[in-house]
Amino acid sequence: MTDKPRKPILLVDFDGVIHSYASGWRGADVIPDDPVDGAFQFLYCATSLFHVNVYSSRSSEPNGIEAMRQWFDYHAPKNPDAHLMTAHWWRTDLHFPREKPAAFLTIDDRCWCFEGAFPLPEDLLLFEPWNKRNRGDFQRCMVAPMAGDMVFIADETASVVVPRALIDRFVADPETRESR
């Protein structure tokens, strides 16, 4: 009997990536905010290609994983596309490890992508996660549609993929956007 090939692990941070984290930290078992737009659609699709692990600093805290599961139980059925998804898919297809696993790829709102050269330490102090940046961080930029309701925004220094509904948070003047 041959073993089925294992899917690569995709590690997805919970706070600030799945859970909007608008209220900030309130405790390991207190998760008051709504989901980030597009989170459930993304996770549902990703489970077909990856062994999706949802991880947070709350994962190792007492009741942290249970709180995340309850948050999914409350919010996932309200997702506008829930009728297109397998019922309770998050209960079987998402995994909640207590310790951070070795992953093929990690999606996190608070990380610096290492490209082979180290940043200046003082530049790291200027870092802001996507949901804390001021509107208009991208001045002259290229905006390209992607699958679903996502768009790719890039300028000379940075790029980001966001739901179309959030484009105004990133692009200063919608009239001067360059589209391809």
C-alpha positions as a Markdown table, in Angstrom:
| # | Residue | x | y | z |
|---|---|---|---|---|
| 1 | Met | 0.0 | 0.0 | 0.0 |
| 2 | Thr | 1.4 | 3.4 | -0.9 |
| 3 | Asp | 1.1 | 6.4 | 1.3 |
| 4 | Lys | -0.8 | 9.4 | 0.1 |
| 5 | Pro | 1.6 | 12.3 | -0.5 |
| 6 | Arg | 1.5 | 14.7 | 2.5 |
| 7 | Lys | 0.5 | 18.3 | 1.8 |
| 8 | Pro | 3.0 | 21.0 | 2.8 |
| 9 | Ile | 2.2 | 22.9 | 6.0 |
| 10 | Leu | 0.9 | 26.4 | 5.6 |
| 11 | Leu | 1.1 | 28.3 | 8.9 |
| 12 | Val | -1.4 | 31.1 | 9.1 |
| 13 | Asp | -1.2 | 33.6 | 12.0 |
| 14 | Phe | -4.6 | 34.1 | 13.7 |
| 15 | Asp | -4.5 | 37.7 | 15.1 |
| 16 | Gly | -4.2 | 40.3 | 12.4 |
| 17 | Val | -4.5 | 37.8 | 9.5 |
| 18 | Ile | -7.7 | 35.8 | 10.2 |
| 19 | His | -9.1 | 37.8 | 13.1 |
| 20 | Ser | -9.0 | 41.5 | 12.4 |
| 21 | Tyr | -7.4 | 42.2 | 15.8 |
| 22 | Ala | -8.9 | 45.7 | 15.8 |
| 23 | Ser | -9.2 | 45.8 | 19.6 |
| 24 | Gly | -5.7 | 44.5 | 20.2 |
| 25 | Trp | -4.8 | 41.9 | 22.9 |
| 26 | Arg | -7.6 | 41.3 | 25.5 |
| 27 | Gly | -6.4 | 37.9 | 26.8 |
| 28 | Ala | -5.8 | 34.5 | 25.3 |
| 29 | Asp | -9.5 | 33.5 | 25.5 |
| 30 | Val | -11.0 | 36.9 | 24.5 |
| 31 | Ile | -11.4 | 37.4 | 20.7 |
| 32 | Pro | -13.8 | 40.3 | 20.2 |
| 33 | Asp | -13.3 | 41.3 | 16.6 |
| 34 | Asp | -14.6 | 40.3 | 13.2 |
| 35 | Pro | -12.7 | 38.3 | 10.5 |
| 36 | Val | -10.4 | 40.0 | 8.0 |
| 37 | Asp | -12.2 | 40.3 | 4.6 |
| 38 | Gly | -11.6 | 37.2 | 2.5 |
| 39 | Ala | -10.0 | 35.1 | 5.3 |
| 40 | Phe | -12.6 | 32.3 | 5.2 |
| 41 | Gln | -12.5 | 32.1 | 1.4 |
| 42 | Phe | -8.7 | 32.0 | 1.4 |
| 43 | Leu | -8.5 | 29.3 | 4.1 |
| 44 | Tyr | -11.1 | 27.1 | 2.6 |
| 45 | Cys | -9.3 | 27.2 | -0.8 |
| 46 | Ala | -5.9 | 26.7 | 0.8 |
| 47 | Thr | -7.0 | 23.5 | 2.5 |
| 48 | Ser | -7.1 | 21.8 | -0.9 |
| 49 | Leu | -3.4 | 22.3 | -1.4 |
| 50 | Phe | -2.0 | 22.7 | 2.2 |
| 51 | His | -2.2 | 21.2 | 5.6 |
| 52 | Val | -3.4 | 24.5 | 7.1 |
| 53 | Asn | -2.2 | 25.3 | 10.7 |
| 54 | Val | -3.7 | 28.3 | 12.5 |
| 55 | Tyr | -1.3 | 29.6 | 15.1 |
| 56 | Ser | -1.1 | 32.5 | 17.5 |
| 57 | Ser | 0.7 | 33.6 | 20.6 |
| 58 | Arg | -2.5 | 32.5 | 22.3 |
| 59 | Ser | -2.0 | 28.9 | 21.0 |
| 60 | Ser | 0.1 | 27.9 | 24.0 |
| 61 | Glu | -2.0 | 29.8 | 26.6 |
| 62 | Pro | -4.7 | 28.0 | 28.6 |
| 63 | Asn | -8.0 | 28.1 | 26.6 |
| 64 | Gly | -6.3 | 29.9 | 23.7 |
| 65 | Ile | -7.0 | 27.2 | 21.1 |
| 66 | Glu | -10.5 | 26.6 | 22.3 |
| 67 | Ala | -11.2 | 30.3 | 22.1 |
| 68 | Met | -10.0 | 30.3 | 18.4 |
| 69 | Arg | -12.2 | 27.3 | 17.6 |
| 70 | Gln | -15.2 | 29.0 | 19.2 |
| 71 | Trp | -14.4 | 32.1 | 17.2 |
| 72 | Phe | -14.5 | 30.1 | 14.0 |
| 73 | Asp | -17.8 | 28.4 | 15.1 |
| 74 | Tyr | -19.3 | 31.8 | 15.6 |
| 75 | His | -18.0 | 33.7 | 12.5 |
| 76 | Ala | -17.5 | 31.0 | 9.8 |
| 77 | Pro | -21.2 | 30.2 | 9.3 |
| 78 | Lys | -21.9 | 34.0 | 8.8 |
| 79 | Asn | -19.4 | 34.2 | 6.0 |
| 80 | Pro | -21.2 | 35.4 | 2.8 |
| 81 | Asp | -19.9 | 32.4 | 0.9 |
| 82 | Ala | -20.6 | 29.8 | 3.6 |
| 83 | His | -23.3 | 28.2 | 1.4 |
| 84 | Leu | -20.6 | 27.3 | -1.2 |
| 85 | Met | -18.4 | 25.6 | 1.4 |
| 86 | Thr | -18.6 | 22.2 | 3.1 |
| 87 | Ala | -20.5 | 22.5 | 6.4 |
| 88 | His | -18.2 | 23.0 | 9.3 |
| 89 | Trp | -15.1 | 22.6 | 7.1 |
| 90 | Trp | -13.0 | 24.6 | 9.7 |
| 91 | Arg | -13.5 | 21.9 | 12.3 |
| 92 | Thr | -11.9 | 19.1 | 10.2 |
| 93 | Asp | -9.6 | 21.0 | 7.7 |
| 94 | Leu | -7.9 | 23.5 | 10.0 |
| 95 | His | -5.3 | 22.4 | 12.6 |
| 96 | Phe | -4.5 | 24.3 | 15.8 |
| 97 | Pro | -1.0 | 23.3 | 17.1 |
| 98 | Arg | 0.1 | 24.4 | 20.6 |
| 99 | Glu | 3.7 | 24.9 | 19.3 |
| 100 | Lys | 4.8 | 26.5 | 16.1 |
| 101 | Pro | 5.4 | 23.8 | 13.5 |
| 102 | Ala | 8.1 | 23.7 | 10.8 |
| 103 | Ala | 6.1 | 25.1 | 7.8 |
| 104 | Phe | 6.6 | 25.3 | 4.1 |
| 105 | Leu | 5.3 | 28.9 | 4.3 |
| 106 | Thr | 4.0 | 31.3 | 7.0 |
| 107 | Ile | 1.5 | 34.1 | 6.5 |
| 108 | Asp | 1.8 | 36.6 | 9.3 |
| 109 | Asp | 1.0 | 40.3 | 9.6 |
| 110 | Arg | 4.1 | 41.0 | 11.8 |
| 111 | Cys | 7.1 | 39.7 | 10.0 |
| 112 | Trp | 9.9 | 40.9 | 7.8 |
| 113 | Cys | 10.4 | 38.8 | 4.7 |
| 114 | Phe | 14.1 | 37.9 | 4.5 |
| 115 | Glu | 15.5 | 38.3 | 1.0 |
| 116 | Gly | 19.1 | 37.4 | 1.7 |
| 117 | Ala | 20.1 | 40.8 | 3.1 |
| 118 | Phe | 19.6 | 42.0 | 6.6 |
| 119 | Pro | 17.7 | 45.3 | 7.2 |
| 120 | Leu | 19.1 | 48.1 | 9.3 |
| 121 | Pro | 17.9 | 47.4 | 12.9 |
| 122 | Glu | 16.5 | 51.0 | 13.1 |
| 123 | Asp | 14.4 | 50.3 | 10.0 |
| 124 | Leu | 12.6 | 47.5 | 11.9 |
| 125 | Leu | 11.4 | 50.1 | 14.4 |
| 126 | Leu | 9.4 | 51.7 | 11.5 |
| 127 | Phe | 7.5 | 48.5 | 10.7 |
| 128 | Glu | 3.7 | 48.6 | 10.8 |
| 129 | Pro | 1.4 | 45.7 | 10.1 |
| 130 | Trp | -1.0 | 46.1 | 7.1 |
| 131 | Asn | -4.0 | 47.2 | 9.2 |
| 132 | Lys | -2.1 | 50.0 | 11.0 |
| 133 | Arg | -0.6 | 51.7 | 7.9 |
| 134 | Asn | -1.9 | 55.1 | 6.9 |
| 135 | Arg | -4.1 | 55.4 | 3.8 |
| 136 | Gly | -2.0 | 56.2 | 0.8 |
| 137 | Asp | 1.2 | 54.4 | 1.6 |
| 138 | Phe | 1.4 | 53.5 | -2.1 |
| 139 | Gln | 1.6 | 56.8 | -4.1 |
| 140 | Arg | 2.4 | 56.0 | -7.8 |
| 141 | Cys | 1.6 | 52.3 | -8.1 |
| 142 | Met | 0.4 | 49.5 | -10.2 |
| 143 | Val | -2.9 | 47.8 | -9.3 |
| 144 | Ala | -3.7 | 44.4 | -10.9 |
| 145 | Pro | -6.7 | 42.2 | -10.3 |
| 146 | Met | -6.2 | 38.7 | -9.0 |
| 147 | Ala | -8.4 | 35.7 | -8.5 |
| 148 | Gly | -11.6 | 36.2 | -6.6 |
| 149 | Asp | -12.0 | 39.7 | -5.1 |
| 150 | Met | -8.3 | 40.3 | -4.4 |
| 151 | Val | -5.9 | 42.9 | -6.0 |
| 152 | Phe | -2.1 | 43.1 | -6.2 |
| 153 | Ile | -0.7 | 46.6 | -5.4 |
| 154 | Ala | 3.0 | 47.4 | -6.0 |
| 155 | Asp | 5.2 | 50.4 | -6.3 |
| 156 | Glu | 9.0 | 50.8 | -6.4 |
| 157 | Thr | 9.5 | 49.7 | -2.8 |
| 158 | Ala | 6.8 | 47.3 | -1.7 |
| 159 | Ser | 3.9 | 45.1 | -2.8 |
| 160 | Val | 0.8 | 43.7 | -1.1 |
| 161 | Val | -2.2 | 41.6 | -1.9 |
| 162 | Val | -5.5 | 42.8 | -0.4 |
| 163 | Pro | -9.2 | 42.4 | -0.9 |
| 164 | Arg | -10.6 | 44.9 | -3.4 |
| 165 | Ala | -12.7 | 46.5 | -0.7 |
| 166 | Leu | -9.5 | 47.6 | 1.2 |
| 167 | Ile | -7.8 | 49.2 | -1.8 |
| 168 | Asp | -8.4 | 52.8 | -0.6 |
| 169 | Arg | -6.4 | 52.0 | 2.6 |
| 170 | Phe | -3.3 | 51.5 | 0.5 |
| 171 | Val | -3.7 | 53.7 | -2.6 |
| 172 | Ala | -3.6 | 57.5 | -2.0 |
| 173 | Asp | -5.6 | 58.7 | -5.0 |
| 174 | Pro | -7.8 | 56.2 | -6.8 |
| 175 | Glu | -7.8 | 58.5 | -9.9 |
| 176 | Thr | -4.1 | 58.2 | -10.3 |
| 177 | Arg | -3.8 | 54.4 | -10.1 |
| 178 | Glu | -2.2 | 52.6 | -12.9 |
| 179 | Ser | -4.0 | 49.4 | -13.8 |
| 180 | Arg | -2.9 | 46.5 | -15.9 |
